[in-house]
Amino acid sequence: MQHFLTTLDWTREQLESVLDLAAELKQQPIQEHLRGKSIALMFLNPSLRTRTSFELGMQQLGGFAIVLQPGKDAWGVEFEPGAVMDGDAEEHIAEVAAVLSRYCDLIALRAFPLFQDWAIDREDAVIRSLAQHSTVPVINMETIVHPCQELALMQTLKEQLGEVRRRKFVLTWTWHPRPLNTAVANSALLIASKFGMDVTLLCPEEAYRLDPQFESAAERFVRESGGSYRMTHDIEEAYRGADVVYAKSWGALPFYGRPEEEWSLRQNYRHFIVDEAKMALTNSALFSHCLPLRRNIKATDSVMDADYCVALDEAENRLHVQKALMMSLLGKTL
């Protein structure tokens, strides 16, 4: 049994296999390869694309999706081992995972970090606790990484570019009125480096660098795949000659859990918005974002509405890659 918690645990060959299957499923979406199978989707945080694509994807494969929102339409869940449960949670993940494993063939969880202590959140203990107690495959629907978004991004790039190796991929920080999760940025860094792209991380200053566990992984992956990895604070240098511009906002980890203090940095960097002038520096680059995106904050209307924007293609591909992922985890092929 294999879980899908992070692509750090999967080889490029395994990921390629999922992407190949996704491409085939995209050509013929309605195929009941998972007839009679089921997935429990647990959402501790809001969702539009993730919930819709997983529910619809399982239906298109002939199976059933059960949506649960612990603390709202299901009992609150305690994830900490050895906890004295005298708070709001009514059930421990040990029983939740065991019960859902008896009902369903797959379990998926969306659980954002708590934004209190990065030393704790970086361990990704919530999803790992579920996987520890589950007897069926577990899928990460976003925690401190977003591996399903990674798959959709890479499927989109392969569709648009063909061979992605040695293409310049710019992962750029963008402004936002508040600090956000680093999950999508971490994942974009992992997948682009694993597939041999020339990756540039563009961020305003050192405080906005990503966690060393992900930057170190990217450095390792480019050595293995023949790509390259570098970080810069220079906007023009980063954009110049880019083949792909991928935008995301995230918080400064040294100020994690202290948004009022972080504002002293963040307020200075509104100019990191993706606009036509920056895109004109590129090699006719594609632009994408995981969505949702605040227009004229992260990227301008002109960029979002341009022919080179493939954010909607990436969003659609969430459906196809997740269908392929569910099939792969359950040992199903075409």
N, C-alpha and C positions, 0 to 999 in steps of 0.2 A: 504494500500500500504506500502510495506517495501523496504527500500534501503539496499544495501550491501556496506557500506562505511568502516566499521571496524568490526572485530569479537567481539569487546568489546560490541557491541549492540546485539549480537546474543547469545543465550544460547547454551550450549553443546548439548542439545537434538535437537535443530534446525540444528546445524552443522552436527550432526550424521545423521540426515535425508537426508541432501544433499549428504553426503558421501555414504550412502546406495544406493541412487539413482544413483550416479556416478558409483558405482560398477556394478549395473545392466546395465547401458548404455555401459559400457566397454565391456560387453559380446556381445552386439548387437548394434554396433555404429550407424547404419543407421536406424533411426526411426523418422518419420516426425511428431513428437508431437507438433512442433511449425510451422506447415505449414501456410504460409501467415503472420507470425510474422516477426518483423524486429528489428534490434538493430543499433544504431548510435555509432560508436567507434571514440572517439575524442582523438588524440594523440598529446600532446604538447612535447613529448620526444620520442626518438627512441624505437623501439621494434622489436623483432624477434618472440619469443615464444608467447607473449601475443597476438599480432596481428594475427598470424597464427592460434593459437588455438581458438580464438574467431570467426574469420571469418569462418574457417572450421567447427567449432562446430555448428554455426547457420545454415550453409548449410546442415550439416548432419541431423539436426533436421527439415529440410524443409523450413527454413526461409531465410531472407536476412540480410546481414551485409553491412553497409555503413561506409567507412573509411574516416575520416576528419582529416586534419592536420592544425589547425588554425594558421594563419600567413604564411602558405605555399600554400596549395591548397584550403584554406577557409579563410575568413576574420579573422584577429586577434581579440581576445576577451578580454574585460575588465571584471574582476571579482570583483573589489572593489565596495562596495555599495556607492552611492553618489559621484562617481568619476566625475571629470570634464574631459571629454574625449578629451583632446587636444594632446594626444600622438599618438602612432602607432596603437592602437586598433581601429577598425571600428565598432564593435558591442559590446553590453553589454550582459552578461550572462543571464540577464532577458529575452531578446528577443531570444537569442540562445536557451535557455532551453525551452521556450514556443513554438518556431517553431518546434524544434526536437520532442517535446512531441506530437505535432499534427501529425507529420509524422510517428514516430516510437513507438514501444511498450517498448523499453528499451533504456537507454543511458548509455554509459560507458566512463570513462575519465582516462587518464594517464597524471599526472601533477606532476613532481618532485618538491620538494621545491626549493626555489630560492638561497639557500646557502648564505644568507646575514645576517639574524637575526633569530636565533632559537626561540626567544620569540614570533615571528610572525609566523614562519613556523610551529611550534608545534601545532598551533590551527587548521591546515588543512583547512583553510578558502576557498580555491579554490573549492575543491570537495563539501564542505558543501554549498557553494553558488549555485552550480549547483543543488544540491538536494533541496535546498530551493525553487528554481524557477521551478523545473521540476514537471510535473503532472504524470510522469511514473517512474518506479523504476530506480534508478541510481546504477551503479556498479563501484567500485574503482579498476582501473587497475594499481595502484601504485601511492601513494603520499608519506606520511610519514609512511604509512603501506602498506603492499601488501597482502591483505586478500585472494586473489585467489591463491597466492603461498602457503599460509598457508594450504589451503584445499588440494592442490596437495601433499604437504609434508606429511600431516597426512594420506592421502589415501595410500601413498607409505609405510609409517611406519606400517600401519595396515596390508597391504598386506604381508610385509616381516616378521613382528613380531607377528601378531595376537593381543593379548592384549598388549597395550602399557603402561598401568598404572604401575608405580613404576620402569619402565625401566630408566636407567641413560642416559639422553640426554645432551650432551655437545654442547653448542653454543659457538664456538671459534672465536675470532677475528683473522683475518689473515692480513698479510702485503699487501700493494698495493702502487703503486707510488704516489697516490693522495687520499685525503679523499673522501669517497663515502657516499651516502644516508644511513641512519640507518633503512630504511623501512623494509627490509627483516629480519634483526636482531630483530627488534621490533615484527614483525609478528611471527617469529619462537618462540620467547619467549612466546608470548600470547598463541599460539595453543598448545605447549608442556605442559605448565602449566595448561591450561584449561582441558587437557585430562589426568591429573594426573601423569605426568612423574616426575622423579627426575631430575630437571633441574640444570645444572651448567653453569653459565656464566663465560667464560674464556676471560679475556682481559688483556693487558699489564700493565695498571696502572689505577688509579681512573679516570683520564681524559677521558678514553674510556668506562666508564659505560654508559648505556642507559638512556634515559630520565626517571625521576622518575615516570611519569604517567604510563609507561609500566612496570617498575620494581615493582611498587606498585600493579598494576593489577596482575602480575605474583604471587606475594606473596598472594594476595587474592584468586586467582584461585587454588593454591595448597592447601590452607586451605580447600577450598570447595571440591576439587577433591581427596584429600588424597595423593597428591604428595609432593614434597619438592623443595625448591629453595635456591640456594646459589651462591655467586660470589667469584672468586678466581683469583689471578695473577700467580699461580703456575701451570706451564704446566703439569708436571708429575702427580701432584695430580689430576688435572682435567681429564686427559685422562685415568688414571688408573681405570679399571673396567667399562668403558663406553660401553653402548650398541649402541649408536648412536653418531656420530660426525658430527655436522653441521657447516660448515665454511662460514664465511662472513667477508668482510672488511667494516669498516665504519670510519667516521671521529670523532675526539675528540670534543664533544659538547662545552667545554669551549673555543675552538679556532674556532668555527663555523664561516665560512665566511672569515677566515684568514689562508688560506692554507700554506702560506710561514712561518708563525709562527708555525703552527702545525707540519711542517716538522722537527722541532727541536726535537719533540717527536718521530714521525713516523720513522725517519731514524734509530732508535735504535732497531727496533723490527722485522727485516727480519726473525729472527729465529722462528717466530710464524707460518711459513709455515707448512702445514699438510704433513707429510712424513711417510715413512714406520716405522721408529723407534718409532714415537709417536703412530701410529696405533697399534704397537705391544704391547703397554701397556694396550690396551682395552680388553674388553670381546668379542673378535672377532666382533668388532663393524661394523655397517653399516656406510658408509661415504656418505654425499650428500652435494649439493650446488645448489643454485637456477639457476645458469648459467646466463650470460656468466662468464667464469672463465679463468684467465690468468694462463696457465700451468707453473709450476716451479717458480711461484710467490706466488700464494695462496696455491696450492697443487702440488705435484710432478706428473710426468707422471706415475710413478709406482702406486700411489694412484688412480689417475683418471682411469687407465686401469685395476685396480684390480676387482675381482669378487664382492667384498664388496661395490663397488661404485654404488650407485643407483640414481645418478644425472639424468641419461637419463630416468629412470623410473618416476622420479618426473616430469621431463619435459613433458613426454607423458601424465601424469595424469592431467596436466593443461587442456588438451582437455576435459577429461571426467568430471572433477569437475565443469568446467565452463558451460558445457551443462546442468548438473544437477542444477546448480545455476540459469541459465536462466529459466529453466522449473519451478523451485520452486518459483521464483519471479513472474512468470506469472500464478501460481496456477495450473500447469500441472503435472499430475502423469502418471505412466505407466499403 
